Amino acid sequence: MENSYYSLEVNKSNRLTRLFQLIFGIACALLAVTWIILNPDSFKWNTTLLPVLFLSSFSWYMINSGLGKGEKHIEIGRDMLKIKKNSLFPAKTFNAPEIERIEVFPLSMVLHLREGTKFFLRFGTTFTDLIDPVKRGIEKFCSLNNIPLEFRNEEI
């Protein structure tokens, strides 16, 4: 089985959009550094430090998105699942021996790990046509690795 890659993004960004994100992120970072250099007293007051922290974190987010590292996705390999469910944090990789069982709901998926923890992935309702291919890929992954798979319906 070859690796299957499924994007969980609401909208795809093109090169021009990513270029503007990168340029805007670098501009925000330069502005934050310039503010620190020109106003070294800004570290004395919490109220003047907040804009610098905001600009720094926003520039990191924009640069990360501009480089294409902020895309949410799921990658299904022969013996591993790589899931990035948040655009800010890195992807988590789950090897097949770590997974005890998988529960698939209509709009979400729960991985029960052998260490006793659970990992939730919510698909969302925007692109429902992506959910079925992901479910088929998970089903194939589970059958290859002898992992119990259960399709469940959420009851209210």
C-alpha positions as CSV (number, residue, x, y, z in Angstrom):
1,M,0.0,0.0,0.0
2,E,1.4,3.4,-1.0
3,N,1.0,6.5,1.2
4,S,-2.3,8.3,0.8
5,Y,-2.4,12.0,1.5
6,Y,-5.7,13.8,2.3
7,S,-5.9,17.5,2.9
8,L,-8.3,18.6,5.6
9,E,-8.1,22.3,4.7
10,V,-11.3,24.3,4.1
11,N,-9.7,26.2,1.2
12,K,-6.6,25.6,-0.8
13,S,-4.1,28.5,-1.1
14,N,-2.3,29.1,-4.3
15,R,1.3,30.3,-4.7
16,L,0.4,33.9,-4.9
17,T,-1.5,33.8,-1.6
18,R,1.3,31.9,0.1
19,L,3.8,34.4,-1.2
20,F,1.8,37.3,0.3
21,Q,1.5,35.4,3.6
22,L,5.3,35.0,3.6
23,I,6.0,38.6,2.8
24,F,3.4,39.9,5.3
25,G,4.8,37.5,8.0
26,I,8.4,38.7,7.4
27,A,7.2,42.4,7.5
28,C,5.4,41.7,10.8
29,A,8.6,40.1,12.3
30,L,10.7,43.0,11.1
31,L,8.3,45.4,12.7
32,A,8.4,43.6,16.0
33,V,12.2,43.5,16.0
34,T,12.4,47.2,15.0
35,W,10.0,48.1,17.8
36,I,12.2,46.2,20.4
37,I,15.3,48.0,19.1
38,L,13.8,51.5,19.0
39,N,11.9,51.1,22.3
40,P,14.0,49.1,24.7
41,D,11.9,50.3,27.6
42,S,8.9,48.3,26.2
43,F,10.0,45.4,28.4
44,K,9.3,47.4,31.5
45,W,5.5,47.7,31.0
46,N,3.3,44.8,30.3
47,T,0.9,46.9,28.2
48,T,3.6,47.8,25.6
49,L,5.0,44.3,25.5
50,L,1.6,42.8,24.4
51,P,1.7,44.3,20.8
52,V,5.3,43.0,20.3
53,L,4.2,39.5,21.5
54,F,1.1,39.7,19.2
55,L,3.2,40.8,16.2
56,S,5.8,38.1,16.8
57,S,3.2,35.3,17.1
58,F,1.2,36.5,14.1
59,S,4.4,36.7,12.0
60,W,5.3,33.2,13.0
61,Y,1.8,32.0,12.0
62,M,2.0,33.8,8.6
63,I,5.5,32.6,7.8
64,N,4.5,29.0,8.7
65,S,1.4,29.3,6.5
66,G,3.4,30.9,3.7
67,L,5.9,28.1,3.7
68,G,3.0,25.6,3.4
69,K,3.7,23.9,6.8
70,G,0.3,24.9,8.3
71,E,-1.9,22.7,6.2
72,K,-4.0,20.2,8.1
73,H,-3.9,16.7,6.7
74,I,-3.9,13.0,7.2
75,E,-1.4,10.7,5.6
76,I,-2.1,7.0,5.7
77,G,0.9,4.7,5.1
78,R,1.4,0.9,5.2
79,D,2.2,0.9,8.9
80,M,1.7,4.4,10.2
81,L,-0.8,7.3,10.4
82,K,0.4,10.9,10.3
83,I,-2.2,13.3,11.3
84,K,-1.9,17.1,11.5
85,K,-5.2,18.4,12.9
86,N,-4.0,21.9,13.9
87,S,-2.3,24.4,11.6
88,L,-0.1,25.6,14.5
89,F,1.3,22.4,15.9
90,P,3.4,19.7,14.1
91,A,1.9,16.5,12.8
92,K,1.6,13.4,15.1
93,T,2.7,10.1,13.8
94,F,1.1,6.9,15.0
95,N,2.8,3.6,14.2
96,A,0.5,0.6,13.8
97,P,1.7,-1.2,17.0
98,E,0.8,1.8,19.1
99,I,-2.8,1.7,18.0
100,E,-5.2,-0.5,20.0
101,R,-8.4,0.2,18.0
102,I,-10.0,2.8,15.9
103,E,-13.6,4.1,16.1
104,V,-15.0,6.0,13.1
105,F,-18.0,8.2,13.5
106,P,-19.8,10.1,10.7
107,L,-17.9,13.3,11.3
108,S,-15.0,12.2,13.5
109,M,-12.5,9.5,14.3
110,V,-11.0,8.3,17.6
111,L,-7.7,6.4,17.9
112,H,-7.4,4.4,21.1
113,L,-3.7,4.0,21.8
114,R,-2.2,1.1,23.8
115,E,-0.8,3.5,26.4
116,G,-4.4,4.3,27.4
117,T,-4.9,7.7,25.7
118,K,-7.3,8.7,22.9
119,F,-6.6,10.9,19.9
120,F,-9.6,12.7,18.4
121,L,-9.8,13.9,14.8
122,R,-12.8,15.9,13.6
123,F,-13.5,16.0,9.9
124,G,-15.9,18.9,9.9
125,T,-18.9,19.5,7.7
126,T,-17.4,21.7,5.0
127,F,-16.0,19.1,2.7
128,T,-18.0,15.9,3.4
129,D,-16.9,14.3,0.1
130,L,-13.4,13.9,1.6
131,I,-14.7,11.8,4.6
132,D,-15.5,8.6,2.6
133,P,-12.0,8.3,1.0
134,V,-10.4,8.8,4.4
135,K,-12.6,6.2,5.9
136,R,-11.8,3.7,3.1
137,G,-8.1,4.4,3.6
138,I,-8.4,3.9,7.4
139,E,-10.3,0.6,6.7
140,K,-7.5,-0.6,4.4
141,F,-4.9,0.4,7.0
142,C,-6.7,-1.5,9.8
143,S,-7.1,-4.6,7.7
144,L,-3.4,-4.6,6.8
145,N,-2.2,-4.2,10.4
146,N,-4.9,-6.3,12.2
147,I,-6.3,-3.3,14.1
148,P,-9.9,-3.6,15.2
149,L,-12.1,-1.0,13.4
150,E,-15.6,0.0,14.4
151,F,-17.9,2.2,12.5
152,R,-20.3,3.9,14.9
153,N,-23.2,6.3,14.7
154,E,-23.4,9.2,17.2
155,E,-26.6,9.1,19.2
156,I,-28.1,12.2,20.8
